[in-house]
Amino acid sequence: MKRIAAWAFYGVGAIAIAYLALYAYALFTQPDFKPGDPIHIFRKPDAPSYSALSTSLRA
């Protein structure tokens, strides 16, 4: 029983270290956003506009 508890403890520690490593990676590799910078959204120019009302619903 002690052996299972020890391996569970090591597993939880390994998961915690992996989470911290992923957090550090995301922290240091994210783009540097500043207030006022434009947001670039890449979209096909001929894509339909789903936010506009269709002509049949405008009645």
C-alpha positions in Angstrom: 0.0 0.0 0.0 2.9 2.4 0.7 4.4 1.6 -2.7 1.1 2.6 -4.4 0.9 5.8 -2.4 4.5 6.7 -3.3 3.9 6.1 -7.0 0.7 8.2 -6.8 2.6 11.0 -5.1 5.3 10.8 -7.8 2.6 10.8 -10.5 0.9 13.9 -9.1 4.3 15.6 -8.9 5.1 14.8 -12.5 1.8 16.1 -13.7 2.3 19.3 -11.7 5.8 19.9 -13.1 4.5 19.2 -16.7 1.7 21.8 -16.1 4.2 24.4 -14.9 6.5 23.7 -17.9 3.5 24.2 -20.3 2.5 27.3 -18.5 6.1 28.7 -18.8 6.2 27.8 -22.5 2.9 29.6 -23.2 4.0 32.6 -21.1 7.2 33.1 -23.0 6.1 32.2 -26.5 2.8 34.2 -26.7 2.7 37.3 -29.0 3.3 40.6 -27.3 -0.1 42.4 -27.4 -0.3 46.1 -26.6 -3.5 48.2 -26.2 -4.5 49.8 -29.4 -2.8 47.2 -31.7 -5.1 46.1 -34.5 -6.5 42.5 -34.4 -5.8 40.6 -37.6 -8.5 38.2 -38.4 -7.7 36.1 -41.5 -10.9 35.2 -43.4 -11.8 34.2 -46.9 -13.1 37.4 -48.7 -15.9 35.4 -50.4 -17.1 33.8 -47.1 -20.7 34.4 -46.2 -21.6 36.9 -43.5 -23.5 34.9 -40.8 -24.1 38.0 -38.7 -26.2 39.9 -41.3 -29.9 39.3 -41.6 -31.0 37.6 -44.8 -33.4 39.5 -47.0 -36.3 37.1 -46.3 -36.1 37.8 -42.5 -36.1 41.6 -42.8 -39.7 42.0 -43.7 
